[in-house]
């Protein structure tokens, strides 16, 4: 006679993140720079960033340069335990 133990499967807990105002401000500033100020000289051609879009307000920007598309992701490092700021 064998016994089979039934295991319940639980879903992953959804963790809510605290909003990071500084990180969001950096994302908006970078998107504004890419949209309005970004110009590059590549092989004697002046190229601008096009179609700048904030895809996630706290971390990701999507944009085009010429025919290629790029994603820019901002990652904030954790503060050290002995840091003076919080």
MDAnalysis code that builds the backbone (N, CA, C; Angstrom):
import MDAnalysis as mda
import numpy as np

u = mda.Universe.empty(258, n_residues=86, atom_resindex=np.repeat(np.arange(86), 3), trajectory=True)
u.add_TopologyAttr("name", ["N", "CA", "C"] * 86)
u.add_TopologyAttr("resid", np.arange(1, 87))
u.add_TopologyAttr("resname", ["UNK", "UNK", "UNK", "UNK", "UNK", "UNK", "UNK", "UNK", "UNK", "UNK", "UNK", "UNK", "UNK", "UNK", "UNK", "UNK", "UNK", "UNK", "UNK", "UNK", "UNK", "UNK", "UNK", "UNK", "UNK", "UNK", "UNK", "UNK", "UNK", "UNK", "UNK", "UNK", "UNK", "UNK", "UNK", "UNK", "UNK", "UNK", "UNK", "UNK", "UNK", "UNK", "UNK", "UNK", "UNK", "UNK", "UNK", "UNK", "UNK", "UNK", "UNK", "UNK", "UNK", "UNK", "UNK", "UNK", "UNK", "UNK", "UNK", "UNK", "UNK", "UNK", "UNK", "UNK", "UNK", "UNK", "UNK", "UNK", "UNK", "UNK", "UNK", "UNK", "UNK", "UNK", "UNK", "UNK", "UNK", "UNK", "UNK", "UNK", "UNK", "UNK", "UNK", "UNK", "UNK", "UNK"])
u.atoms.positions = np.array([
    [0.833, -1.174, 0.000],
    [0.000, 0.000, 0.000],
    [0.888, 1.251, 0.000],
    [0.658, 2.153, -0.922],
    [1.450, 3.381, -0.997],
    [0.563, 4.566, -0.673],
    [1.173, 5.515, -0.056],
    [0.461, 6.754, 0.269],
    [1.010, 7.874, -0.593],
    [0.135, 8.629, -1.130],
    [0.548, 9.771, -1.934],
    [0.123, 11.033, -1.193],
    [1.076, 11.905, -0.961],
    [0.789, 13.141, -0.248],
    [0.362, 14.206, -1.257],
    [-0.733, 14.815, -0.988],
    [-1.219, 15.907, -1.837],
    [-0.571, 17.216, -1.382],
    [-0.007, 17.940, -2.337],
    [0.596, 19.240, -2.036],
    [-0.236, 20.326, -2.691],
    [-0.500, 21.345, -1.911],
    [-1.235, 22.483, -2.457],
    [-0.261, 23.393, -3.190],
    [-0.678, 23.908, -4.313],
    [0.147, 24.851, -5.058],
    [-0.359, 26.257, -4.773],
    [0.542, 27.080, -4.378],
    [0.218, 28.464, -4.088],
    [0.806, 29.340, -5.180],
    [0.102, 30.388, -5.536],
    [0.624, 31.337, -6.512],
    [1.686, 32.214, -5.884],
    [2.421, 32.875, -6.733],
    [3.445, 33.793, -6.231],
    [2.788, 35.004, -5.604],
    [3.371, 35.464, -4.537],
    [2.853, 36.651, -3.860],
    [3.168, 37.883, -4.699],
    [2.212, 38.730, -4.892],
    [2.416, 39.976, -5.635],
    [2.900, 41.036, -4.666],
    [4.100, 41.516, -4.906],
    [4.685, 42.515, -4.035],
    [4.461, 43.898, -4.627],
    [3.969, 44.794, -3.829],
    [3.789, 46.162, -4.301],
    [5.059, 46.945, -3.964],
    [5.516, 47.693, -4.929],
    [6.731, 48.478, -4.738],
    [6.370, 49.909, -4.357],
    [7.217, 50.472, -3.517],
    [7.039, 51.866, -3.153],
    [7.435, 52.729, -4.344],
    [6.701, 53.785, -4.628],
    [7.100, 54.654, -5.740],
    [8.411, 55.375, -5.413],
    [9.290, 55.446, -6.401],
    [10.582, 56.112, -6.253],
    [10.532, 57.398, -7.077],
    [10.277, 58.514, -6.409],
    [10.111, 59.792, -7.096],
    [11.386, 60.247, -7.801],
    [12.538, 59.981, -7.207],
    [13.801, 60.393, -7.816],
    [14.030, 59.621, -9.114],
    [13.780, 58.327, -9.085],
    [13.986, 57.498, -10.265],
    [13.037, 57.910, -11.393],
    [11.777, 58.196, -11.059],
    [10.821, 58.654, -12.074],
    [11.243, 59.979, -12.669],
    [11.779, 60.885, -11.848],
    [12.246, 62.178, -12.353],
    [13.429, 61.991, -13.304],
    [14.317, 61.046, -12.997],
    [15.458, 60.772, -13.876],
    [14.979, 60.224, -15.213],
    [14.000, 59.319, -15.189],
    [13.458, 58.746, -16.428],
    [12.837, 59.842, -17.283],
    [12.053, 60.732, -16.677],
    [11.439, 61.820, -17.439],
    [12.489, 62.783, -17.989],
    [13.548, 63.060, -17.222],
    [14.606, 63.953, -17.699],
    [15.369, 63.326, -18.867],
    [15.661, 62.033, -18.776],
    [16.353, 61.350, -19.877],
    [15.489, 61.301, -21.134],
    [14.194, 61.054, -20.971],
    [13.292, 61.022, -22.129],
    [13.207, 62.400, -22.768],
    [13.152, 63.441, -21.952],
    [13.115, 64.805, -22.481],
    [14.407, 65.129, -23.227],
    [15.537, 64.722, -22.690],
    [16.818, 64.943, -23.371],
    [16.854, 64.205, -24.711],
    [16.450, 62.939, -24.720],
    [16.470, 62.170, -25.962],
    [15.556, 62.771, -27.018],
    [14.434, 63.301, -26.583],
    [13.461, 63.844, -27.528],
    [13.857, 65.222, -28.064],
    [14.457, 66.056, -27.208],
    [14.687, 67.450, -27.598],
    [16.146, 67.819, -27.862],
    [17.084, 67.206, -27.171],
    [18.469, 67.656, -27.230],
    [19.424, 66.672, -27.899],
    [19.001, 65.453, -28.100],
    [19.920, 64.411, -28.563],
    [20.193, 64.551, -30.063],
    [21.445, 64.768, -30.402],
    [21.878, 64.764, -31.801],
    [23.295, 64.204, -31.855],
    [23.550, 63.379, -32.856],
    [24.841, 62.699, -32.963],
    [25.387, 62.842, -34.371],
    [26.692, 62.955, -34.462],
    [27.365, 62.938, -35.764],
    [27.906, 61.540, -35.989],
    [27.355, 60.831, -36.962],
    [27.814, 59.491, -37.311],
    [28.146, 59.493, -38.794],
    [29.436, 59.295, -39.096],
    [29.918, 59.282, -40.480],
    [29.485, 60.532, -41.245],
    [29.717, 61.674, -40.644],
    [29.404, 62.983, -41.222],
    [27.916, 63.222, -41.455],
    [27.048, 62.447, -40.819],
    [25.600, 62.669, -40.886],
    [25.104, 63.045, -39.499],
    [24.211, 64.029, -39.446],
    [23.607, 64.438, -38.185],
    [22.357, 63.583, -37.963],
    [22.323, 62.825, -36.863],
    [21.227, 61.897, -36.596],
    [20.579, 62.275, -35.276],
    [19.243, 62.217, -35.243],
    [18.465, 62.540, -34.057],
    [17.767, 61.287, -33.525],
    [17.349, 61.349, -32.273],
    [16.538, 60.282, -31.677],
    [15.079, 60.547, -32.012],
    [14.379, 59.512, -32.470],
    [12.973, 59.642, -32.857],
    [12.108, 58.723, -31.989],
    [10.825, 58.971, -32.011],
    [9.812, 58.108, -31.383],
    [10.177, 57.762, -29.947],
    [10.509, 58.771, -29.156],
    [10.846, 58.543, -27.748],
    [9.565, 58.291, -26.977],
    [9.540, 57.174, -26.240],
    [8.340, 56.785, -25.500],
    [8.752, 56.189, -24.158],
    [8.123, 56.653, -23.093],
    [8.359, 56.073, -21.772],
    [7.428, 54.877, -21.647],
    [8.003, 53.664, -21.631],
    [7.174, 52.463, -21.584],
    [6.855, 52.042, -20.158],
    [7.700, 52.407, -19.209],
    [7.438, 52.160, -17.796],
    [7.967, 53.373, -17.055],
    [7.085, 54.136, -16.416],
    [7.473, 55.439, -15.881],
    [8.552, 55.383, -14.815],
    [8.779, 54.225, -14.239],
    [9.807, 54.150, -13.213],
    [11.073, 53.438, -13.676],
    [11.176, 53.087, -14.995],
    [12.402, 52.414, -15.382],
    [12.743, 52.327, -16.858],
    [11.830, 52.425, -17.818],
    [12.190, 52.091, -19.197],
    [11.756, 53.150, -20.210],
    [12.675, 53.415, -21.180],
    [12.427, 54.340, -22.286],
    [12.702, 53.592, -23.580],
    [11.819, 53.726, -24.551],
    [11.984, 53.120, -25.871],
    [12.149, 54.250, -26.886],
    [13.151, 54.133, -27.785],
    [13.377, 55.186, -28.780],
    [14.038, 54.604, -30.020],
    [14.059, 55.397, -31.089],
    [14.684, 54.998, -32.348],
    [15.797, 55.964, -32.697],
    [16.867, 55.413, -33.288],
    [17.939, 56.212, -33.864],
    [18.123, 55.672, -35.269],
    [17.740, 56.476, -36.231],
    [17.783, 56.008, -37.613],
    [16.768, 54.890, -37.817],
    [17.229, 53.735, -38.282],
    [16.342, 52.599, -38.519],
    [16.292, 51.625, -37.353],
    [17.129, 51.812, -36.345],
    [17.209, 50.860, -35.239],
    [16.440, 51.342, -34.020],
    [15.890, 50.395, -33.265],
    [15.149, 50.706, -32.041],
    [15.969, 50.289, -30.829],
    [15.838, 51.067, -29.745],
    [16.591, 50.818, -28.519],
    [15.667, 50.935, -27.312],
    [16.033, 50.217, -26.248],
    [15.385, 50.352, -24.943],
    [16.448, 50.775, -23.948],
    [16.118, 51.750, -23.135],
    [17.009, 52.219, -22.088],
    [16.338, 51.903, -20.761],
    [17.011, 51.116, -19.920],
    [16.427, 50.691, -18.658],
    [17.258, 51.253, -17.514],
    [16.591, 51.933, -16.580],
    [17.261, 52.528, -15.430],
    [17.112, 51.596, -14.232],
    [18.248, 51.207, -13.665],
    [18.246, 50.306, -12.518],
    [18.889, 51.035, -11.347],
    [18.149, 51.164, -10.263],
    [18.675, 51.805, -9.066],
    [19.274, 50.766, -8.136],
    [20.461, 51.016, -7.683],
    [21.134, 50.100, -6.761],
    [20.614, 50.321, -5.347],
    [20.663, 49.263, -4.564],
    [20.230, 49.373, -3.171],
    [21.234, 50.194, -2.377],
    [20.714, 50.896, -1.385],
    [21.578, 51.668, -0.515],
    [22.329, 50.715, 0.424],
    [23.561, 51.055, 0.738],
    [24.317, 50.231, 1.686],
    [23.747, 50.416, 3.076],
    [24.052, 49.484, 3.950],
    [23.498, 49.538, 5.312],
    [24.011, 50.732, 6.103],
    [25.207, 51.193, 5.794],
    [25.780, 52.313, 6.547],
    [25.602, 53.642, 5.810],
    [24.700, 53.708, 4.824],
    [24.478, 54.949, 4.071],
    [23.755, 55.963, 4.951],
    [24.060, 57.233, 4.711],
    [23.441, 58.308, 5.485],
    [22.081, 58.718, 4.965],
    [21.782, 58.392, 3.721],
    [20.507, 58.780, 3.125],
    [19.547, 57.594, 3.113],
    [18.258, 57.902, 2.977],
    [17.234, 56.854, 2.892],
    [16.209, 57.234, 1.881],
])
